[in-house]
Amino acid sequence: MQIDLIGNSLVLFLKSSGLAMVGVIWGVTNPLLEKGSKDKKSDATDVGVKSLLRTVLLNYKFLIPFGINQLGSVLYYYCMGKTGYL
């Protein structure tokens, strides 16, 4: 009985800490994404595909936080799947 209680508490702690880690990842990367998405080379009126591709694909200040943010999304869905909410 007591072993089940400890085991359930540990599982709950691990699931909760995983979701808390997702919150930290998203909280840290969102401001970095906003900062990295500002393209200093383009004109303010240039909203074409070329400007978008340059901002997204060639800007490491955007790509690195975006990749980390997406890993947070994968972790989120993994944790939600383990908790049984999905």
Protein Blocks (a to p, Z undefined) as FASTA:
>chain_A
ZZmmmmmmmmmmmmmmmmmmmmmmmmmmmmmmmmmmpcfkbcfklccfklmmmmmmmmmk
lmmmmmmmmmmmmmmmmmmmmnopZZ
